Amino acid sequence: MAEKEGGVVKRGHEEGIKQALSLLEKFDLPMGLLPLEEVVEVGYVQSTGYLWIVQAKKVEHHFKMISKQVKYDTEVNGYIEKKRIKKLKGVKAKELMLWPPVSEIIVTDSGKLDFKSLAGITKTFPAEAFAAGQ
């Protein structure tokens, strides 16, 4: 995959988690935004911002503060930049009976998080809901 060329790759759960958390911190994104389990690989291409995360299995997480179910596929990828992940793939959030894919996550100037889907749905939540351990 050409997107991954020149990327820094960390393999294994411990190294992958460290890499993912350091990227979230570097780009001012909440540390609990990506609740990862059984990480196989995390990679990042500095020149383009392309990020990928491979897990052994899909993960479903309940963010208690906002009462929201989110599913993470075995591969999650997108382009990470300051306070934003765009062209996101592999993340779905439950809305009523549907699971629309989340295509973009933005930290707003007010410190909230906007989650956008390709269907044009935007939901805004407090950043604290995505702190580590939530």
C-alpha positions, 0 to 999 in steps of 0.5 A: 500500500503506497500510503504506508511507504516511509511510515514508522511502524510499531508492532505488538500491543505494548509498542502499538499502544505507546505509538497511538497514544503519543500521536493523540497527544502530539496532535492535541486529541483526547487520549481515550479517543481510540480504545484499543485492544490486542493491537497488532500494528500502528503506523504513521507517515509523517510526510502525509499524516497517514495513520493506521491501526491494526487490531486482532479483532473488532472492538466495541466501546461504550463511552459512558459520559455520553452514552454512546456505542462506538465500533472500531474495525480490525483496521482503522486508518485516516489522516491525522493533523492538529486537533483533527482526524480526516478521511477516517475509516473503520469507526462507526457510532450508533445512531438510533438503529443505524451504525453510520461510519465516522469520517472526521473528528475535529476538536473545536475551538470551544474544546468540544469534539465534532464527529462527522459522517459521510451521510452529513450527520455531525454530532458534538460531544464534550472532550472529557467524554473521551479522556483516557479510561472513559 
